[in-house]
Amino acid sequence: AVVSTQSTGDKRPMFFYKKLPSDIADCQVLLVDPMVGTAGSCICALDCLVQHGVDSRNVLFVNLFSCKYGLNKLQTKYPNVRVITLNLESYLNEKKYLVPGVGDFGDRYYGTNH
């Protein structure tokens, strides 16, 4: 699991848990993240998968909301990852939130307010 840190201005992703099958390098991988703003969390997760032998061509990344900035960043580093997104938002604001967006997914899901 990867989380974007709220305490830093750039919201750097922090890796805090992983448990992968021993044969992950031989698998087709479905990577899911509700939102892609800066793509930091997604890239962090992909870095981990690649370090464990997964070919990026075997990854399908699915998300609900994204923006061109994050998708471009993702495709620059991992051009072979296939991406499915439900909605392309207009832009990132100064807090790096998607606009218009739905607010912070983690705050909504866990009932927190950061």
Secondary structure as UniProt FT lines:
FT   STRAND          2..4
FT   TURN            9..10
FT   STRAND          13..15
FT   TURN            22..23
FT   HELIX           24..26
FT   STRAND          29..32
FT   STRAND          35..36
FT   HELIX           40..51
FT   TURN            52..53
FT   HELIX           56..58
FT   STRAND          59..66
FT   HELIX           68..77
FT   TURN            79..80
FT   STRAND          82..88
FT   STRAND          91..92
FT   TURN            94..95
FT   STRAND          98..99
FT   HELIX           105..110
//
